[in-house]
Amino acid sequence: MKRYFYILFFLTIGFNALAQRQMVRNLTTFDDKRLHFGFTLALNALDFNIDHYPTMGENPNFVDETIGVEVINGDRQIRADISTLTPGFTVGIVTNFRMTEYLDLRFLPGMSFGERKLVYNIPVEDNNSGVTDFYSIKSTFLDFPLLVKYKSKRMNNQRPYLIGGVAYRIDISKSGQEDLVRLKPFSSSVEVGVGWDSYLQFFRLSTELKFSFGLSNVLDEGPKGTTQFQAYTNAFSKLTSNMFIFSFHFE
């Protein structure tokens, strides 16, 4: 019993000594700057929020088709989903404007590369590439997010924060007129996230998890011409583009 008392006594002394030790504060005047810059490296995952027509016949643009051995008529239900999220990456520039002690305005222009794989409940028959299990949509976005950052009080060299705002994106990836699912190039979204600032010796590293939820319908018209099937587009009434982003900001 006495042994445990001595162990507890020395642990208490050790913890008190650690608690009283002053940590070296890095970049003590960093948050006083009105304007500063940096860059971003991030991983992303693209997703869709999909609204289907209950049946194909409820789409006014639909006409009967035969895909493989399946007859697609007005009573047919066609569904699609993103089965797994495919990793992509994002690079960008940080422009940070200090508004108050706890609020910053951040403009984070950048470029994002990603892919989405639509899996249907019928085989995907693309007359340009054959029959596959899914339809792949690759995107390259120019990102223009404008966000407000709400910071907590700094704790030594750490500072958690919340972030939120809006983003405008332009998809500059090459899309063909005969793509089974075509997307509009312009989209808008609302973004929310959490992050953690770490003040290092020479720069501030911010680790951030952000969710981007699409506001606008990015579904374009079906493939042009008569060589491709229309059912893969006609199954949707609306597509909105979502993105999950895990970022490292170096400032």
KOLBAVEX-962435 format. One line per 2 residues: their letters; for each residue x, y, z of N, C-alpha, C. Coordinates in steps of 0.02 Angstrom, whole numbers, m for minus. Example, Ala and Ser with C-alpha at 12.3 -4.5 7.8 and 13.67 -1.06 7.14 Angstrom:
BEGIN
as> 660/m284/390/615/m225/390/660/m165/390  642/m112/354/684/m53/357/645/2/394;
end
This chain:
BEGIN
mk> 42/m60/0/0/0/0/43/63/0  98/60/41/142/117/45/175/130/m22;
ry> 190/76/m60/221/83/m126/177/124/m172  111/108/m173/65/145/m216/59/218/m195;
fy> 65/231/m129/63/300/m105/122/340/m132  182/310/m130/241/345/m156/235/357/m231;
il> 210/307/m268/201/315/m341/153/372/m356  97/375/m320/48/428/m329/78/496/m311;
ff> 118/498/m257/148/560/m235/195/588/m288  239/546/m315/287/570/m365/252/587/m431;
lt> 200/550/m450/162/568/m510/129/635/m502  102/649/m443/69/714/m430/119/771/m437;
ig> 179/762/m408/231/813/m414/250/823/m487  256/768/m524/275/773/m595/223/810/m636;
fn> 159/794/m625/105/827/m663/102/901/m645  112/918/m582/112/989/m562/169/1026/m596;
al> 227/994/m601/284/1027/m633/270/1038/m707  239/988/m740/222/996/m810/171/1051/m821;
aq> 121/1055/m776/69/1104/m783/95/1175/m774  147/1182/m732/173/1248/m719/226/1269/m769;
rq> 251/1222/m810/302/1239/m859/272/1282/m915  304/1336/m931/281/1379/m984/306/1354/m1052;
mv> 261/1342/m1098/280/1322/m1165/304/1383/m1204  351/1373/m1248/376/1426/m1292/322/1442/m1343;
rn> 298/1503/m1345/246/1522/m1392/278/1544/m1458  257/1512/m1511/282/1527/m1578/238/1579/m1612;
lt> 268/1618/m1656/231/1665/m1698/182/1708/m1657  207/1741/m1607/164/1776/m1560/127/1835/m1592;
tf> 153/1863/m1646/119/1919/m1679/85/1899/m1744  81/1834/m1757/54/1811/m1821/m18/1834/m1831;
dd> m59/1828/m1779/m131/1844/m1785/m144/1918/m1785  m93/1959/m1776/m103/2032/m1778/m99/2059/m1849;
kr> m76/2019/m1896/m70/2042/m1965/m140/2052/m1995  m150/2107/m2029/m214/2120/m2061/m224/2074/m2121;
lh> m170/2059/m2158/m174/2018/m2218/m114/1972/m2222  m126/1908/m2235/m70/1862/m2247/m91/1809/m2298;
fg> m41/1773/m2324/m52/1727/m2379/m21/1659/m2362  m39/1609/m2403/m11/1542/m2395/m33/1499/m2452;
ft> m26/1433/m2443/m48/1387/m2495/m79/1326/m2462  m117/1288/m2502/m156/1231/m2478/m140/1169/m2518;
la> m133/1113/m2482/m130/1046/m2511/m186/1006/m2478  m225/971/m2519/m284/937/m2490/m301/874/m2528;
ln> m335/829/m2492/m367/771/m2522/m442/784/m2525  m473/760/m2578/m545/770/m2585/m580/706/m2607;
al> m644/705/m2600/m687/651/m2626/m751/683/m2653  m766/670/m2716/m825/698/m2748/m885/651/m2740;
df> m944/681/m2735/m1005/642/m2728/m1061/677/m2764  m1117/642/m2774/m1178/671/m2801/m1234/664/m2751;
ni> m1277/713/m2748/m1344/705/m2718/m1392/695/m2777  m1422/637/m2781/m1459/616/m2840/m1534/615/m2827;
dh> m1572/649/m2870/m1645/644/m2870/m1666/606/m2933  m1701/551/m2924/m1724/510/m2980/m1796/525/m2997;
yp> m1815/513/m3059/m1886/509/m3076/m1913/443/m3049  m1973/443/m3019/m2001/380/m2992/m2003/325/m3045;
tm> m2026/342/m3105/m2023/297/m3162/m1999/336/m3222  m1974/300/m3272/m1947/334/m3330/m2000/374/m3367;
ge> m2062/350/m3364/m2116/384/m3400/m2132/453/m3372  m2110/468/m3311/m2125/534/m3282/m2076/587/m3306;
np> m2024/567/m3342/m1980/615/m3375/m2010/632/m3443  m2028/694/m3455/m2060/712/m3519/m2015/702/m3579;
nf> m1950/697/m3569/m1903/687/m3625/m1891/614/m3642  m1920/568/m3603/m1904/498/m3612/m1942/467/m3671;
vd> m1907/424/m3708/m1937/382/m3759/m1912/310/m3747  m1953/261/m3767/m1934/191/m3755/m1868/174/m3790;
et> m1828/133/m3755/m1765/110/m3782/m1755/37/m3764  m1713/2/m3803/m1693/m66/m3786/m1618/m66/m3777;
ig> m1596/m79/m3714/m1525/m79/m3697/m1505/m151/m3685  m1464/m178/m3729/m1447/m248/m3725/m1509/m290/m3737;
ve> m1528/m329/m3686/m1589/m369/m3691/m1646/m339/m3650  m1633/m281/m3619/m1684/m250/m3576/m1723/m197/m3615;
vi> m1789/m201/m3610/m1832/m150/m3639/m1846/m98/m3586  m1826/m36/m3600/m1836/19/m3553/m1898/58/m3575;
ng> m1953/46/m3540/m2015/80/m3556/m2034/128/m3500  m2092/159/m3505/m2111/210/m3458/m2121/185/m3387;
dr> m2133/120/m3378/m2144/92/m3311/m2079/72/m3276  m2025/76/m3313/m1960/53/m3286/m1932/102/m3236;
qi> m1904/76/m3181/m1869/115/m3132/m1794/104/m3140  m1758/157/m3152/m1685/153/m3157/m1655/195/m3101;
ra> m1610/164/m3064/m1579/197/m3007/m1502/195/m3015  m1470/246/m2988/m1397/250/m2989/m1372/279/m2924;
di> m1311/263/m2906/m1282/289/m2844/m1206/288/m2850  m1173/325/m2805/m1101/322/m2800/m1085/267/m2750;
st> m1057/210/m2773/m1047/154/m2729/m989/166/m2681  m934/193/m2706/m876/209/m2664/m849/277/m2684;
lt> m821/313/m2636/m791/378/m2649/m719/368/m2673  m703/403/m2728/m636/398/m2757/m593/457/m2735;
pg> m534/445/m2706/m493/501/m2683/m469/545/m2741  m467/609/m2730/m439/658/m2776/m394/705/m2738;
ft> m370/758/m2770/m328/805/m2733/m343/877/m2756  m324/923/m2712/m337/994/m2721/m274/1033/m2705;
vg> m260/1084/m2744/m206/1132/m2729/m236/1202/m2732  m211/1247/m2691/m241/1313/m2690/m196/1365/m2656;
iv> m221/1426/m2656/m187/1483/m2625/m231/1510/m2569  m200/1530/m2514/m236/1558/m2457/m227/1633/m2455;
tn> m282/1670/m2453/m281/1741/m2439/m325/1753/m2378  m295/1776/m2323/m330/1782/m2259/m331/1856/m2238;
fr> m392/1881/m2225/m401/1950/m2202/m428/1949/m2131  m392/1980/m2085/m413/1982/m2015/m466/2036/m2005;
mt> m526/2015/m1983/m580/2063/m1970/m582/2084/m1897  m580/2035/m1852/m579/2048/m1780/m531/1998/m1749;
ey> m527/1999/m1683/m483/1952/m1648/m502/1880/m1661  m567/1867/m1671/m591/1799/m1677/m621/1783/m1746;
ld> m623/1831/m1792/m653/1820/m1857/m604/1838/m1913  m598/1793/m1962/m558/1805/m2022/m602/1794/m2084;
lr> m587/1830/m2137/m617/1818/m2202/m565/1786/m2247  m582/1728/m2276/m532/1689/m2314/m557/1677/m2385;
fl> m512/1691/m2432/m525/1676/m2503/m473/1624/m2523  m498/1566/m2547/m455/1507/m2558/m461/1481/m2629;
pg> m441/1520/m2679/m445/1496/m2749/m398/1437/m2759  m420/1389/m2800/m379/1330/m2812/m405/1289/m2869;
ms> m377/1229/m2874/m396/1182/m2926/m404/1113/m2895  m459/1079/m2911/m474/1013/m2883/m482/962/m2940;
fg> m455/903/m2928/m459/848/m2976/m493/789/m2941  m543/760/m2974/m579/705/m2943/m619/665/m2992;
er> m650/612/m2966/m688/566/m3008/m747/540/m2969  m803/528/m3005/m862/497/m2976/m882/438/m3021;
kl> m899/382/m2989/m918/322/m3026/m991/306/m3010  m1034/315/m3061/m1105/301/m3054/m1118/227/m3068;
vy> m1148/193/m3020/m1167/123/m3028/m1243/119/m3036  m1266/90/m3091/m1337/85/m3106/m1364/16/m3089;
ni> m1430/10/m3086/m1462/m55/m3076/m1473/m91/m3142  m1446/m65/m3196/m1443/m99/m3261/m1371/m95/m3286;
pv> m1350/m139/m3331/m1282/m134/m3358/m1272/m67/m3394  m1212/m40/m3389/m1196/23/m3422/m1167/6/m3490;
ed> m1206/23/m3542/m1185/8/m3611/m1168/74/m3647  m1104/86/m3654/m1079/146/m3688/m1055/125/m3757;
nn> m1086/152/m3808/m1068/132/m3876/m997/154/m3896  m967/197/m3854/m898/218/m3867/m847/174/m3832;
sg> m867/142/m3777/m819/103/m3738/m843/33/m3719  m905/15/m3738/m930/m52/m3724/m970/m55/m3659;
vt> m982/m116/m3634/m1023/m128/m3575/m977/m129/m3513  m996/m90/m3462/m957/m86/m3401/m1003/m91/m3341;
df> m972/m96/m3281/m1011/m101/m3219/m1030/m32/m3192  m997/20/m3215/m1010/88/m3189/m995/138/m3244;
ys> m1018/200/m3233/m1001/254/m3278/m959/305/m3241  m900/319/m3266/m852/363/m3233/m858/435/m3259;
ik> m861/482/m3213/m862/553/m3230/m803/586/m3197  m755/608/m3236/m695/642/m3210/m705/717/m3215;
st> m684/753/m3163/m693/825/m3160/m629/859/m3139  m619/919/m3168/m566/964/m3147/m598/1031/m3134;
fl> m597/1052/m3071/m632/1113/m3050/m583/1170/m3038  m604/1229/m3058/m575/1291/m3032/m619/1312/m2974;
df> m590/1316/m2914/m627/1330/m2853/m620/1403/m2832  m675/1432/m2810/m674/1501/m2785/m715/1506/m2720;
pl> m689/1479/m2664/m725/1483/m2600/m712/1549/m2564  m764/1576/m2535/m759/1635/m2492/m789/1616/m2425;
lv> m747/1615/m2372/m767/1585/m2309/m753/1632/m2251  m791/1623/m2198/m780/1658/m2135/m754/1607/m2084;
ky> m700/1626/m2052/m667/1582/m2002/m678/1610/m1933  m709/1570/m1889/m720/1590/m1819/m672/1551/m1775;
ks> m626/1587/m1742/m572/1555/m1704/m587/1559/m1629  m565/1508/m1593/m568/1510/m1520/m509/1550/m1493;
kr> m506/1558/m1428/m448/1589/m1397/m387/1544/m1406  m330/1573/m1420/m269/1534/m1430/m247/1501/m1365;
mn> m230/1436/m1370/m206/1397/m1313/m134/1377/m1327  m87/1414/m1298/m16/1405/m1313/m5/1408/m1388;
nq> 10/1352/m1421/23/1352/m1493/m33/1317/m1532  m92/1314/m1503/m148/1280/m1535/m209/1326/m1535;
rp> m251/1318/m1587/m311/1359/m1591/m363/1325/m1636  m416/1295/m1608/m468/1266/m1650/m513/1320/m1680;
yl> m548/1301/m1734/m591/1350/m1767/m648/1316/m1805  m698/1356/m1821/m753/1337/m1866/m748/1380/m1928;
ig> m772/1352/m1984/m770/1389/m2047/m833/1376/m2087  m855/1427/m2124/m915/1419/m2164/m920/1475/m2216;
gv> m956/1460/m2270/m964/1510/m2323/m992/1480/m2386  m976/1510/m2442/m1001/1488/m2507/m943/1477/m2554;
ay> m955/1439/m2608/m904/1427/m2658/m936/1425/m2727  m897/1448/m2775/m918/1445/m2845/m866/1403/m2882;
ri> m888/1357/m2924/m842/1311/m2958/m856/1310/m3033  m802/1302/m3071/m806/1295/m3143/m771/1230/m3162;
di> m808/1184/m3193/m780/1121/m3215/m749/1130/m3285  m683/1127/m3289/m649/1139/m3352/m628/1074/m3386;
sk> m649/1017/m3360/m632/953/m3391/m667/946/m3458  m635/912/m3502/m662/903/m3570/m720/855/m3567;
sg> m777/875/m3594/m837/832/m3596/m860/827/m3668  m878/766/m3688/m899/754/m3756/m975/759/m3764;
qe> m997/774/m3824/m1068/779/m3837/m1103/712/m3830  m1065/657/m3835/m1096/591/m3831/m1085/557/m3764;
dl> m1064/595/m3713/m1058/566/m3646/m1127/544/m3621  m1130/486/m3589/m1193/460/m3564/m1226/506/m3513;
vr> m1185/537/m3470/m1209/586/m3422/m1166/648/m3429  m1197/704/m3448/m1161/766/m3458/m1178/815/m3402;
lk> m1127/853/m3380/m1135/899/m3325/m1125/971/m3349  m1161/1017/m3318/m1151/1087/m3331/m1084/1109/m3299;
pf> m1050/1156/m3331/m984/1175/m3305/m985/1218/m3242  m1041/1253/m3228/m1042/1301/m3173/m1085/1273/m3116;
ss> m1062/1283/m3054/m1100/1260/m2996/m1084/1304/m2936  m1129/1305/m2888/m1120/1342/m2826/m1135/1295/m2768;
sv> m1106/1311/m2711/m1114/1268/m2652/m1106/1308/m2588  m1129/1278/m2534/m1118/1305/m2467/m1069/1259/m2432;
ev> m1022/1288/m2393/m969/1249/m2363/m966/1261/m2288  m956/1207/m2250/m947/1212/m2177/m892/1163/m2157;
gv> m857/1180/m2103/m803/1136/m2082/m775/1155/m2014  m728/1114/m1991/m692/1125/m1929/m618/1119/m1943;
gw> m577/1151/m1902/m505/1148/m1912/m467/1160/m1848  m400/1153/m1855/m356/1161/m1797/m292/1195/m1820;
ds> m279/1255/m1792/m218/1292/m1807/m162/1269/m1760  m104/1255/m1788/m44/1239/m1749/10/1290/m1768;
yl> 34/1327/m1718/84/1379/m1729/153/1348/m1721  187/1337/m1777/254/1308/m1776/306/1363/m1774;
qf> 369/1344/m1778/421/1394/m1769/423/1446/m1825  411/1423/m1887/418/1468/m1944/353/1480/m1982;
fr> 302/1441/m1971/238/1450/m2006/182/1420/m1965  120/1437/m1986/61/1408/m1954/33/1353/m1999;
ls> 22/1294/m1970/m7/1238/m2006/m79/1229/m1982  m126/1231/m2029/m197/1222/m2013/m221/1157/m2044;
te> m248/1113/m2003/m277/1050/m2026/m353/1059/m2024  m386/1044/m2080/m456/1063/m2087/m496/1009/m2123;
lk> m556/996/m2098/m604/951/m2131/m664/992/m2150  m680/992/m2215/m733/1036/m2241/m781/996/m2285;
fs> m845/1014/m2281/m897/982/m2321/m928/1035/m2366  m934/1019/m2430/m962/1064/m2480/m1025/1033/m2508;
fg> m1082/1068/m2500/m1147/1042/m2520/m1173/1084/m2579  m1185/1051/m2635/m1206/1086/m2696/m1275/1116/m2690;
ls> m1282/1176/m2719/m1346/1211/m2720/m1380/1208/m2788  m1341/1206/m2841/m1369/1211/m2908/m1371/1143/m2942;
nv> m1419/1135/m2987/m1425/1073/m3026/m1372/1073/m3081  m1328/1022/m3081/m1274/1019/m3130/m1290/970/m3187;
ld> m1350/941/m3187/m1368/893/m3239/m1383/930/m3305  m1347/910/m3357/m1358/939/m3423/m1402/893/m3464;
eg> m1415/911/m3526/m1455/869/m3570/m1418/803/m3585  m1456/754/m3609/m1427/690/m3625/m1379/694/m3684;
pk> m1348/637/m3700/m1300/637/m3756/m1332/658/m3822  m1294/696/m3861/m1319/719/m3926/m1314/663/m3977;
gt> m1354/668/m4029/m1353/618/m4082/m1395/557/m4065  m1389/507/m4107/m1431/447/m4100/m1391/384/m4085;
tq> m1326/391/m4072/m1283/333/m4062/m1281/311/m3989  m1302/353/m3942/m1297/337/m3871/m1367/332/m3841;
fq> m1372/291/m3787/m1435/283/m3751/m1448/343/m3705  m1511/362/m3702/m1530/420/m3662/m1552/402/m3591;
ay> m1565/339/m3578/m1595/319/m3514/m1550/335/m3455  m1484/334/m3464/m1438/344/m3408/m1442/417/m3383;
tn> m1458/463/m3426/m1471/532/m3405/m1544/543/m3386  m1590/513/m3424/m1661/525/m3413/m1686/496/m3347;
af> m1646/453/m3314/m1666/427/m3249/m1665/480/m3195  m1627/535/m3207/m1617/586/m3155/m1662/646/m3168;
sk> m1689/673/m3114/m1723/738/m3118/m1676/794/m3095  m1626/777/m3054/m1580/828/m3029/m1517/796/m3002;
lt> m1460/828/m3015/m1396/808/m2986/m1364/870/m2954  m1344/865/m2892/m1305/918/m2861/m1237/888/m2840;
sn> m1186/929/m2844/m1118/907/m2834/m1095/921/m2763  m1073/868/m2728/m1047/875/m2660/m973/858/m2659;
mf> m938/884/m2608/m867/871/m2602/m847/870/m2529  m804/823/m2512/m773/819/m2446/m699/834/m2454;
if> m673/879/m2413/m605/903/m2422/m567/901/m2356  m510/867/m2355/m465/867/m2297/m402/905/m2316;
sf> m394/963/m2285/m344/1012/m2308/m288/1022/m2258  m229/1041/m2286/m173/1065/m2246/m156/1135/m2274;
hf> m166/1186/m2232/m150/1254/m2252/m83/1275/m2221  m38/1298/m2262/28/1322/m2240/29/1397/m2247;
e> 33/1433/m2190/28/1506/m2192/86/1537/m2152;
end
